[in-house]
Amino acid sequence: MEGGSNEEGLVTSSLLVNQENASDKFYCLDPNAVGGGSGSGDGGSSPVTAVVIISTAVAVCGSFNTGCAAAYSSPAKSGLMEDLGLSVAEYSVFGSIWTAGGILGAIISGKTADLIGRRGTMWFADIFCIMGWLLIAFAKDYWWLDLGRLSMGFGVGLISYVAAVYISEISPKSLRGGFTSVSSLMICCGFSLIYFLGTVISWRTLAIIGAVPCTLQTIGLFFIPESPRWLAKVGREKELEAALQRLRGQRANISQEAADIKEYTETFQQLPKATIVDLFQRRYAHSLIVGVGLMVLAQFSGVTAVQCFASSILESADFSTTLGSRAIAILQIPATAVAILLIDKLGRRPLLMDLNLWKEITPILVLIGLLTYSATYSLGMAGLPWVIMAEIYPINIKGVAGSLVTLSNWFFSWVVTYTFNYIFDWSSTGTFFFYSIISGATVVFTAKLVPETKGRKLEEIQASMTQSLL
């Protein structure tokens, strides 16, 4: 292990020397690049092409499905319990079991994305999502419901990792944060759609509608390129260049960006194949703490529980569940849209730190608290942990690290969701007081440990993160 660590130290040090002494090669704009009149050798100021936009749109169909799945149990609650005679315990299992599926999907997400590619993993995930929605739509008893919800969670567990990674790997660096954060916007849109429709249509029809985004993604994946960085990882250099050319535009000069990707990938490919044990080397401590820490803090701020059981919270305060659900749904979309506009201007850290402070009012007034909580969560913690996770891990450990981070997200999502109803019955005030403390802790965690990745190249971020504790 020690020998491997020394070898990785030499590799990363070499990368950093290249960054410092050859910045004109590695991280500056290529003056000879062209693409719609301007271009970049590193993809930093490349024009946003139709292919990048379409590829992102296809990838975030999975995120839209995630929002639909997260929201489904709340508006469907009364219909499910009445039509199938579910008890409170059975409904709680149904509401939370998708996170158990997410855990299973998370365990293999990174490995699957490395093995069959980013597009292949999204296809694989869509099979389980579609099957899950159909099982719920045609359920005869709660076993069908739970199996469908579990299958759906498995698919979402895969997509939640690979969608963020795929978008971050195809986007120009100057807009990478905004493009990656579109997945959060689509989660909110899916969430809002289900909340709205759930008040006017049956739970079975709602499940059929939930299957639409997965179906659209399955079709759309035929028309988008694979991630150039994954193609470099598996040694398909001609396909790498073809994919990169499609993404940057036919007139763009991609030679420098392609060379950088190849050089970086080949350097890390010299290292031994990474395992889960390798993640706990000292050199990866910082990136591992940041990735896992943000996911754990995000879940213990109570977001999944609030999303899945918003109707129960509103009922306990004698608010109209229809009015409250619609208000939450309306507010999240513009809040997330604002976050997309700000992320590449203000950076990751300010959005993670400042906006989290406002969530501490949630124990005071239920409706105002829920609205404020939802809006500020959408601005910061909803998408940024996934953006940062997709940026900070080098190619040799991205698969196993991504699996561990995604697993952390889903495991603690399950813990929070399953226990929420019991804790809420014990003390509603205490529940949200605890969530507010975690939100405050997130500010401290971000200030001390989370790096700013705005405007930096993926290879630069990853090399600096692994070097930071040497």
C-alpha positions as CSV (number, residue, x, y, z in Angstrom):
1,M,0.0,0.0,0.0
2,E,2.8,2.3,0.8
3,G,4.5,1.7,-2.5
4,G,1.2,2.4,-4.3
5,S,0.8,5.6,-2.4
6,N,4.3,6.8,-3.3
7,E,3.6,6.1,-7.0
8,E,0.4,8.1,-6.9
9,G,2.3,10.9,-5.2
10,L,4.7,11.1,-8.1
11,V,1.9,11.0,-10.6
12,T,-0.1,13.8,-9.0
13,S,3.0,15.9,-8.4
14,S,3.8,15.5,-12.1
15,L,0.4,16.7,-13.0
16,L,0.7,19.7,-10.7
17,V,4.1,20.6,-12.2
18,N,2.5,20.5,-15.6
19,Q,-0.1,22.9,-14.4
20,E,2.3,25.3,-12.9
21,N,5.1,25.3,-15.5
22,A,3.1,24.7,-18.7
23,S,-0.1,26.5,-18.1
24,D,0.0,27.8,-21.7
25,K,-0.4,24.1,-22.7
26,F,-2.7,22.8,-20.1
27,Y,-5.0,25.5,-18.9
28,C,-4.9,28.5,-21.2
29,L,-7.1,29.3,-24.2
30,D,-5.9,28.1,-27.5
31,P,-5.6,31.2,-29.7
32,N,-5.9,29.0,-32.9
33,A,-9.2,27.4,-31.8
34,V,-12.3,28.1,-33.8
35,G,-15.9,27.3,-33.3
36,G,-18.8,29.5,-34.3
37,G,-16.2,32.3,-34.5
38,S,-14.4,31.5,-31.3
39,G,-13.2,28.4,-29.5
40,S,-11.0,26.9,-26.9
41,G,-8.4,24.3,-26.8
42,D,-9.5,23.2,-23.3
43,G,-13.2,23.6,-23.8
44,G,-13.2,26.5,-21.4
45,S,-14.7,29.1,-23.6
46,S,-16.1,26.8,-26.3
47,P,-19.5,27.9,-27.6
48,V,-22.4,25.9,-26.1
49,T,-23.4,23.7,-29.1
50,A,-26.7,22.1,-29.8
51,V,-25.2,18.7,-29.1
52,V,-24.1,19.7,-25.5
53,I,-27.6,21.1,-24.9
54,I,-29.4,18.1,-26.3
55,S,-27.0,15.7,-24.4
56,T,-27.6,17.5,-21.2
57,A,-31.4,17.5,-21.8
58,V,-31.4,13.7,-22.3
59,A,-29.3,13.1,-19.2
60,V,-31.5,15.2,-17.0
61,C,-34.6,13.2,-18.1
62,G,-33.3,10.8,-15.4
63,S,-33.2,13.7,-12.9
64,F,-36.8,14.6,-13.8
65,N,-37.7,11.0,-13.0
66,T,-36.0,11.3,-9.7
67,G,-38.1,14.3,-8.8
68,C,-41.3,12.4,-9.8
69,A,-40.2,9.5,-7.7
70,A,-39.4,11.6,-4.7
71,A,-42.7,13.4,-4.7
72,Y,-45.0,10.5,-5.6
73,S,-45.7,9.2,-2.1
74,S,-47.0,12.5,-0.8
75,P,-49.9,13.3,-3.2
76,A,-50.7,9.6,-3.6
77,K,-51.0,8.9,0.1
78,S,-54.7,9.2,0.6
79,G,-55.6,7.3,-2.6
80,L,-53.1,4.5,-1.9
81,M,-54.2,4.0,1.7
82,E,-57.9,4.1,0.7
83,D,-57.9,1.9,-2.4
84,L,-55.4,-0.7,-1.2
85,G,-56.2,-0.5,2.6
86,L,-52.6,0.4,3.6
87,S,-51.8,0.9,7.3
88,V,-49.6,3.7,8.4
89,A,-46.7,1.3,8.8
90,E,-47.2,-0.1,5.3
91,Y,-47.4,3.4,3.8
92,S,-44.2,4.4,5.7
93,V,-42.4,1.3,4.2
94,F,-43.7,2.3,0.7
95,G,-42.6,5.9,1.1
96,S,-39.1,4.9,2.3
97,I,-38.3,1.7,0.5
98,W,-37.2,3.5,-2.7
99,T,-34.2,4.7,-0.8
100,A,-33.3,1.1,0.0
101,G,-33.3,0.5,-3.8
102,G,-31.2,3.7,-4.2
103,I,-28.7,2.1,-1.8
104,L,-28.4,-1.0,-4.0
105,G,-28.1,1.2,-7.1
106,A,-25.5,3.4,-5.5
107,I,-23.3,0.4,-4.6
108,I,-22.8,-0.5,-8.2
109,S,-23.3,2.9,-9.8
110,G,-19.6,3.9,-10.2
111,K,-18.5,0.4,-11.3
112,T,-21.3,0.1,-13.8
113,A,-20.5,3.6,-15.2
114,D,-16.9,2.6,-15.6
115,L,-17.7,-0.8,-17.1
116,I,-20.5,-0.1,-19.7
117,G,-20.1,3.7,-20.0
118,R,-22.2,6.7,-19.0
119,R,-24.9,6.1,-21.7
120,G,-25.0,2.4,-21.0
121,T,-25.6,2.9,-17.3
122,M,-28.5,5.4,-18.0
123,W,-30.1,2.8,-20.3
124,F,-29.7,0.1,-17.6
125,A,-31.2,2.4,-15.0
126,D,-34.2,3.3,-17.2
127,I,-35.2,-0.4,-17.4
128,F,-35.7,-0.5,-13.7
129,C,-37.4,2.9,-13.4
130,I,-39.9,2.0,-16.1
131,M,-40.6,-1.4,-14.6
132,G,-41.0,0.2,-11.2
133,W,-43.6,2.8,-12.3
134,L,-45.6,0.1,-14.1
135,L,-45.7,-2.2,-11.1
136,I,-47.1,0.7,-9.0
137,A,-49.6,1.7,-11.7
138,F,-51.0,-1.8,-11.9
139,A,-50.6,-2.8,-8.3
140,K,-53.0,-5.2,-6.7
141,D,-51.7,-5.1,-3.2
142,Y,-48.9,-3.4,-1.2
143,W,-46.3,-6.0,-2.3
144,W,-46.6,-4.8,-5.9
145,L,-46.2,-1.2,-4.6
146,D,-43.1,-2.0,-2.6
147,L,-41.5,-4.0,-5.4
148,G,-42.2,-1.2,-7.9
149,R,-40.9,1.4,-5.5
150,L,-37.8,-0.7,-4.8
151,S,-37.1,-1.1,-8.5
152,M,-37.6,2.6,-9.2
153,G,-35.2,3.4,-6.4
154,F,-32.5,1.1,-7.8
155,G,-32.7,2.9,-11.2
156,V,-32.7,6.3,-9.6
157,G,-29.6,5.3,-7.5
158,L,-27.8,4.6,-10.7
159,I,-28.9,7.7,-12.5
160,S,-28.2,10.1,-9.6
161,Y,-24.5,9.3,-9.9
162,V,-24.0,8.9,-13.7
163,A,-26.1,11.9,-14.8
164,A,-24.0,14.4,-12.9
165,V,-20.8,12.7,-14.0
166,Y,-21.8,12.6,-17.6
167,I,-22.8,16.3,-17.8
168,S,-19.7,17.4,-16.0
169,E,-17.5,15.5,-18.4
170,I,-19.1,16.9,-21.6
171,S,-19.6,20.6,-20.6
172,P,-17.2,23.5,-21.2
173,K,-15.5,24.3,-17.9
174,S,-16.8,27.9,-17.8
175,L,-20.4,26.6,-17.7
176,R,-19.9,23.2,-16.1
177,G,-21.6,24.1,-12.8
178,G,-24.6,25.6,-14.4
179,F,-25.1,22.7,-16.8
180,T,-24.6,20.1,-14.0
181,S,-27.1,22.0,-11.8
182,V,-29.8,21.7,-14.5
183,S,-30.3,18.2,-13.1
184,S,-31.5,19.8,-9.8
185,L,-33.9,22.0,-11.7
186,M,-35.3,19.0,-13.5
187,I,-35.7,17.2,-10.1
188,C,-37.7,20.2,-8.9
189,C,-39.8,20.2,-12.1
190,G,-40.5,16.5,-11.7
191,F,-41.3,17.1,-8.1
192,S,-43.6,20.0,-8.9
193,L,-45.4,18.2,-11.7
194,I,-46.3,15.2,-9.5
195,Y,-47.4,17.5,-6.7
196,F,-49.7,19.4,-9.0
197,L,-51.1,16.5,-10.9
198,G,-51.5,14.4,-7.7
199,T,-54.2,16.7,-6.5
200,V,-56.4,16.2,-9.6
201,I,-55.7,12.7,-11.0
202,S,-55.6,9.2,-9.5
203,W,-52.5,7.6,-8.1
204,R,-52.5,5.0,-10.9
205,T,-52.5,7.5,-13.7
206,L,-49.9,9.5,-11.8
207,A,-47.6,6.5,-11.9
208,I,-48.1,6.1,-15.7
209,I,-47.1,9.8,-16.1
210,G,-44.0,9.1,-14.0
211,A,-42.8,6.6,-16.5
212,V,-42.7,9.1,-19.3
213,P,-39.3,10.8,-18.5
214,C,-37.5,7.4,-18.4
215,T,-39.0,6.4,-21.7
216,L,-37.9,9.7,-23.3
217,Q,-34.4,9.2,-22.0
218,T,-34.2,5.6,-23.3
219,I,-35.0,7.0,-26.8
220,G,-32.8,10.1,-26.5
221,L,-29.7,8.1,-25.6
222,F,-29.5,6.8,-29.1
223,F,-28.7,10.3,-30.4
224,I,-26.1,11.6,-28.0
225,P,-22.3,10.9,-27.8
226,E,-20.6,9.0,-25.0
227,S,-18.5,10.9,-22.5
228,P,-15.0,11.7,-24.1
229,R,-13.3,11.1,-20.8
230,W,-14.8,7.6,-20.4
231,L,-13.8,6.8,-24.0
232,A,-10.3,7.9,-23.1
233,K,-10.4,5.7,-20.1
234,V,-11.2,2.6,-22.1
235,G,-8.7,3.4,-24.9
236,R,-11.1,4.3,-27.7
237,E,-9.2,7.4,-28.9
238,K,-10.8,7.8,-32.3
239,E,-14.2,7.7,-30.8
240,L,-13.0,10.2,-28.1
241,E,-12.1,12.7,-30.8
242,A,-15.3,12.1,-32.7
243,A,-17.4,12.6,-29.6
244,L,-15.5,15.7,-28.6
245,Q,-15.8,17.2,-32.0
246,R,-19.6,16.7,-31.9
247,L,-19.8,18.3,-28.5
248,R,-17.6,21.3,-29.3
249,G,-18.8,21.9,-32.9
250,Q,-17.4,20.9,-36.3
251,R,-15.4,24.1,-36.6
252,A,-13.9,23.9,-33.2
253,N,-10.2,23.0,-32.7
254,I,-10.3,20.2,-30.2
255,S,-6.7,19.0,-30.5
256,Q,-5.5,20.6,-27.2
257,E,-8.5,19.5,-25.2
258,A,-8.3,16.0,-26.6
259,A,-4.6,15.8,-25.9
260,D,-5.1,17.0,-22.3
261,I,-7.8,14.4,-21.6
262,K,-5.6,11.6,-23.1
263,E,-2.5,12.7,-21.1
264,Y,-4.3,13.0,-17.9
265,T,-6.1,9.6,-18.3
266,E,-3.0,7.8,-19.4
267,T,-1.1,9.1,-16.4
268,F,-3.6,7.8,-14.0
269,Q,-4.1,4.6,-15.9
270,Q,-0.5,3.7,-14.9
271,L,-1.7,3.4,-11.3
272,P,-3.0,0.1,-9.9
273,K,-6.7,-0.5,-10.3
274,A,-8.5,1.3,-7.5
275,T,-10.5,-0.5,-4.9
276,I,-12.7,0.7,-2.0
277,V,-9.8,0.3,0.4
278,D,-7.6,2.6,-1.7
279,L,-10.1,5.5,-1.0
280,F,-9.0,5.6,2.6
281,Q,-5.4,6.5,1.7
282,R,-4.3,9.8,3.2
283,R,-4.0,11.5,-0.2
284,Y,-7.8,11.0,-0.8
285,A,-8.9,12.0,2.7
286,H,-9.9,15.5,1.8
287,S,-11.9,14.7,-1.3
288,L,-13.6,11.7,0.5
289,I,-14.6,13.8,3.5
290,V,-16.0,16.6,1.2
291,G,-17.9,14.2,-1.0
292,V,-19.4,12.0,1.7
293,G,-19.8,14.9,4.2
294,L,-21.9,17.0,1.9
295,M,-24.2,14.1,1.1
296,V,-24.7,13.2,4.8
297,L,-25.3,16.8,5.8
298,A,-27.8,17.2,2.9
299,Q,-29.8,14.2,4.0
300,F,-29.8,15.1,7.8
301,S,-31.1,18.5,6.9
302,G,-34.3,16.5,6.4
303,V,-35.0,17.2,2.7
304,T,-36.1,13.7,1.7
305,A,-38.4,13.4,4.6
306,V,-40.0,16.8,3.9
307,Q,-40.4,15.9,0.2
308,C,-41.9,12.5,0.8
309,F,-44.2,13.5,3.8
310,A,-45.0,17.2,3.2
311,S,-48.7,16.3,3.2
312,S,-48.4,14.8,6.7
313,I,-46.5,17.9,8.0
314,L,-49.2,20.2,6.5
315,E,-52.0,18.1,7.9
316,S,-50.5,18.2,11.4
317,A,-50.6,22.0,11.2
318,D,-54.2,22.1,9.8
319,F,-53.1,23.6,6.5
320,S,-54.7,22.6,3.2
321,T,-52.4,19.9,1.8
322,T,-53.5,20.9,-1.8
323,L,-52.6,24.6,-1.3
324,G,-49.4,23.9,0.6
325,S,-48.2,21.3,-1.8
326,R,-48.8,23.6,-4.8
327,A,-47.0,26.5,-3.1
328,I,-44.0,24.3,-2.4
329,A,-44.0,23.0,-6.0
330,I,-44.3,26.5,-7.4
331,L,-41.5,28.0,-5.3
332,Q,-38.8,25.3,-6.0
333,I,-38.6,25.8,-9.7
334,P,-37.6,29.6,-9.8
335,A,-35.3,29.0,-6.8
336,T,-33.4,26.3,-8.6
337,A,-33.4,28.3,-11.8
338,V,-31.7,31.2,-9.9
339,A,-29.1,28.7,-8.5
340,I,-28.2,27.7,-12.1
341,L,-27.6,31.3,-13.0
342,L,-25.5,32.0,-9.9
343,I,-23.4,28.8,-9.6
344,D,-20.8,29.8,-12.2
345,K,-20.8,33.4,-11.2
346,L,-20.8,33.3,-7.4
347,G,-19.2,29.9,-7.0
348,R,-20.1,26.7,-5.1
349,R,-19.0,27.7,-1.6
350,P,-21.2,30.9,-1.2
351,L,-24.3,29.1,-2.3
352,L,-23.6,26.2,0.1
353,M,-22.8,28.5,3.1
354,D,-25.0,31.6,3.1
355,L,-28.3,30.3,1.9
356,N,-28.3,27.4,4.4
357,L,-28.6,29.8,7.3
358,W,-32.2,30.7,6.3
359,K,-33.4,27.1,6.8
360,E,-33.1,27.6,10.5
361,I,-36.6,29.2,10.6
362,T,-38.3,25.9,9.8
363,P,-39.4,25.1,13.4
364,I,-41.2,28.5,13.7
365,L,-44.0,28.6,11.2
366,V,-44.9,25.5,9.3
367,L,-46.0,26.8,6.0
368,I,-43.5,29.7,5.8
369,G,-40.9,27.3,7.1
370,L,-41.6,24.7,4.5
371,L,-41.6,27.3,1.7
372,T,-38.4,28.9,2.9
373,Y,-36.7,25.5,3.5
374,S,-37.7,24.3,0.0
375,A,-36.5,27.5,-1.8
376,T,-33.2,27.8,0.0
377,Y,-32.5,24.1,-0.3
378,S,-33.1,24.3,-4.0
379,L,-30.6,27.3,-4.2
380,G,-27.8,25.4,-2.5
381,M,-27.8,21.9,-1.2
382,A,-30.2,20.4,-3.7
383,G,-27.6,20.1,-6.5
384,L,-24.2,21.4,-5.4
385,P,-23.1,18.2,-3.6
386,W,-23.6,16.3,-6.8
387,V,-21.8,19.0,-8.8
388,I,-18.8,18.8,-6.5
389,M,-18.9,15.0,-6.4
390,A,-18.6,14.9,-10.1
391,E,-15.7,17.3,-10.2
392,I,-13.3,16.3,-7.4
393,Y,-12.4,12.6,-8.0
394,P,-9.6,11.6,-10.5
395,I,-10.4,9.1,-13.1
396,N,-8.6,6.2,-11.4
397,I,-10.9,6.4,-8.3
398,K,-14.0,8.1,-9.8
399,G,-16.0,4.9,-10.0
400,V,-15.4,3.5,-6.5
401,A,-15.5,7.0,-4.9
402,G,-18.7,7.9,-6.8
403,S,-20.3,4.7,-5.6
404,L,-19.4,5.4,-2.0
405,V,-20.6,9.0,-2.1
406,T,-23.9,8.0,-3.8
407,L,-24.3,5.1,-1.3
408,S,-23.9,7.6,1.6
409,N,-26.6,9.8,0.1
410,W,-29.0,7.0,-0.3
411,F,-28.3,5.2,2.9
412,F,-28.9,8.3,5.0
413,S,-31.8,9.3,2.9
414,W,-33.4,5.9,3.9
415,V,-32.6,6.5,7.5
416,V,-34.1,10.0,7.6
417,T,-37.2,9.0,5.5
418,Y,-38.0,5.8,7.4
419,T,-37.6,7.4,10.8
420,F,-39.3,10.7,10.1
421,N,-42.9,9.7,10.9
422,Y,-41.9,8.2,14.2
423,I,-39.8,11.1,15.2
424,F,-42.4,13.6,14.0
425,D,-45.0,11.9,16.1
426,W,-42.7,12.1,19.1
427,S,-41.9,15.8,18.7
428,S,-42.5,17.9,15.6
429,T,-40.6,20.9,17.1
430,G,-37.7,18.7,18.0
431,T,-37.6,17.2,14.5
432,F,-37.1,20.5,12.8
433,F,-34.9,21.9,15.5
434,F,-32.5,19.0,14.8
435,Y,-32.7,19.7,11.0
436,S,-31.8,23.4,11.6
437,I,-28.7,22.4,13.7
438,I,-27.5,20.2,10.8
439,S,-28.1,23.2,8.4
440,G,-25.9,25.3,10.6
441,A,-23.2,22.6,10.7
442,T,-23.2,22.6,6.9
443,V,-22.1,26.2,6.9
444,V,-19.1,25.4,9.1
445,F,-18.2,22.3,7.1
446,T,-18.3,24.2,3.8
447,A,-16.2,27.1,5.2
448,K,-13.5,24.8,6.5
449,L,-13.3,22.0,4.0
450,V,-15.1,22.5,0.7
451,P,-12.9,23.9,-2.2
452,E,-14.1,26.4,-4.8
453,T,-14.2,24.7,-8.2
454,K,-15.8,27.5,-10.3
455,G,-14.0,28.0,-13.6
456,R,-11.4,25.3,-13.0
457,K,-10.7,22.4,-15.3
458,L,-11.7,18.9,-14.0
459,E,-8.1,17.6,-14.3
460,E,-6.8,20.7,-12.3
461,I,-9.4,20.2,-9.5
462,Q,-8.7,16.5,-9.2
463,A,-5.0,16.8,-9.1
464,S,-5.0,19.6,-6.5
465,M,-7.5,17.7,-4.3
466,T,-5.3,14.6,-4.1
467,Q,-2.2,16.7,-3.6
468,S,-3.7,18.8,-0.8
469,L,-2.8,16.5,2.1
470,L,0.6,15.3,0.9
